[in-house]
Amino acid sequence: MENTADSEELPGDSTVQRAVQGSRLGRLGQWIAGAVRDSYLYRWLTAEPDPDVIVIDLRETWTVGLVIRLLDAAIDRLAPAVRESRVAGAVQTGATVTRQQPAVVAGLGLLVAGALVGVASVGAGTLSTTRLALTAVTLITGALATRERRSWTELRETRPVRLLLAALEPPEPQEEHTPGNDPSDDLDDK
């Protein structure tokens, strides 16, 4: 015996649907859905992308151009001071250490975050089972991460990181079909 419940309408379905559609709340929902679908923003967000690429030089616009010129002037004046500052040296050292041992740096960050969550929860008197578990998991994950001593170059060669990078990187742009490039064009001419 086949289960035909998927293909048959249940006895009360049409009555319930008519009641919902006929109610004020149902009509309001339909009106809102229609208004959203007919809005310019919705049509713009769901439209197919235009194949032509338009490049706008923001330096030529009045509003953004002014801000960019001000930033350029400020950066030109501050760049020499930043190159020789202690803060820039510390940032450069931090970046070098992060490239050499990224898991250790991430682990230390997790340890600090876990400790802050735990101390803040105890201090505020809001330490619940969920926050305690979150703190414990964060601290344990941070402690385990500090044991990993491989550099970023070595970590990139591991399978999990390669899979993650492959999943997150954008796809290659498609090649445009131009007559004469495709061997199947020769078959169409014959």
C-alpha positions in Angstrom: 0.0 0.0 0.0 1.4 3.4 -1.0 1.5 6.4 1.2 -0.4 9.0 -0.8 -0.5 11.6 1.9 1.9 13.8 0.0 -0.2 13.8 -3.1 -3.6 14.3 -1.5 -4.8 17.4 0.2 -5.8 16.9 3.8 -9.4 17.6 4.5 -9.0 20.9 6.5 -6.1 22.3 4.4 -8.2 24.4 2.0 -10.5 25.7 4.7 -7.5 26.8 6.8 -5.8 28.4 3.8 -8.9 30.3 2.9 -9.4 31.4 6.5 -5.8 32.6 6.7 -5.9 34.4 3.3 -9.2 36.0 4.2 -8.2 37.3 7.6 -6.8 40.8 8.1 -3.5 39.4 9.3 -3.3 37.2 6.2 -4.1 40.1 3.8 -1.6 42.3 5.7 1.1 39.6 5.2 0.3 39.4 1.5 0.3 43.1 1.1 3.7 43.4 2.9 5.2 40.6 0.8 3.9 42.2 -2.4 5.3 45.6 -1.3 8.7 44.1 -0.6 8.8 42.3 -3.9 7.8 45.4 -5.8 10.2 47.7 -4.0 13.2 49.1 -5.9 15.7 47.8 -3.3 14.4 44.2 -3.5 14.5 44.3 -7.3 18.0 45.8 -7.3 19.3 43.2 -4.8 17.8 40.2 -6.7 18.5 41.4 -10.2 21.0 39.5 -12.4 24.3 41.2 -12.4 25.2 43.4 -15.4 28.0 41.8 -17.4 29.6 45.2 -18.1 31.9 46.4 -15.4 31.6 50.0 -14.5 34.6 51.7 -12.8 34.0 54.9 -11.0 37.0 56.9 -9.9 35.9 58.1 -6.4 38.7 60.7 -6.4 36.7 62.7 -9.0 33.5 62.9 -6.9 32.9 65.9 -4.7 32.1 64.2 -1.4 34.3 61.1 -1.4 37.1 62.9 -3.3 37.4 65.5 -0.6 37.7 62.8 2.1 40.2 60.8 0.1 42.4 64.0 -0.5 42.3 64.8 3.3 43.3 61.2 4.1 46.1 61.2 1.6 47.4 64.5 3.1 47.2 63.2 6.6 48.9 59.9 5.7 51.7 61.7 3.8 52.5 63.8 6.9 52.1 60.9 9.5 53.9 58.1 7.5 57.5 59.2 8.4 56.6 59.4 12.1 54.8 56.0 12.1 57.7 54.2 10.4 60.0 55.1 13.3 57.5 54.8 16.2 57.6 52.1 18.9 54.0 51.2 18.1 54.8 50.4 14.5 57.7 48.3 15.7 55.5 46.4 18.1 52.9 45.8 15.3 55.5 44.6 12.9 56.9 42.2 15.6 53.4 41.0 16.3 52.8 40.4 12.6 56.0 38.4 12.3 55.3 36.3 15.3 51.7 35.6 14.0 53.1 34.4 10.6 55.7 32.2 12.4 53.2 30.7 14.9 49.6 31.6 14.1 48.1 28.8 16.2 50.0 30.0 19.3 48.8 33.6 18.8 45.2 32.4 18.2 45.5 30.2 21.3 46.7 33.0 23.4 43.8 35.1 22.2 41.3 32.4 23.1 42.9 32.0 26.6 42.5 35.8 27.2 38.9 35.8 25.8 38.0 32.8 28.0 39.5 34.3 31.1 37.7 37.6 30.4 34.4 35.9 29.9 34.9 33.9 33.1 36.0 36.8 35.3 33.3 39.1 33.9 30.6 36.5 34.5 31.8 35.9 38.1 32.1 39.7 38.7 28.7 40.4 37.4 27.2 37.4 39.2 25.8 36.0 36.0 27.9 32.8 35.8 25.5 30.2 34.5 26.2 26.6 33.3 26.2 27.8 29.7 28.8 30.6 30.4 30.9 28.2 32.5 30.9 25.7 29.6 31.7 28.4 27.1 34.6 29.6 29.3 35.9 26.0 29.8 35.7 25.2 26.1 37.4 28.5 25.1 40.2 28.0 27.7 40.8 24.3 26.7 40.8 25.2 22.9 43.2 28.0 23.6 45.5 25.8 25.6 45.5 23.1 22.9 46.2 25.7 20.2 49.3 27.0 22.0 50.9 23.6 21.6 50.8 23.9 17.7 54.2 25.3 16.6 53.9 25.2 12.8 54.3 28.4 10.7 51.5 29.7 8.5 53.3 28.3 5.4 53.4 24.8 7.0 49.8 25.1 8.2 48.6 26.0 4.7 49.8 22.7 3.4 47.6 20.7 5.8 44.5 19.2 4.5 41.9 21.0 6.7 43.4 24.4 5.9 43.5 23.6 2.2 39.9 22.6 2.3 38.9 25.7 4.2 40.8 27.9 1.8 39.2 26.2 -1.2 35.8 26.6 0.3 36.3 30.3 1.1 38.2 31.6 -2.0 36.2 33.1 -4.7 35.6 31.2 -8.0 37.8 31.8 -11.0 36.2 34.2 -13.5 34.6 32.4 -16.4 36.2 32.8 -19.8 34.0 34.6 -22.4 33.1 32.6 -25.4 34.4 34.3 -28.5 33.9 32.8 -32.0 37.0 31.0 -33.2 38.1 29.9 -29.7 35.9 26.9 -29.4 36.7 23.8 -31.4 33.0 23.1 -31.6 32.6 26.2 -33.8 34.4 24.3 -36.6 31.8 21.5 -36.4 28.9 24.0 -36.7 30.3 25.5 -39.9 30.4 22.1 -41.7 
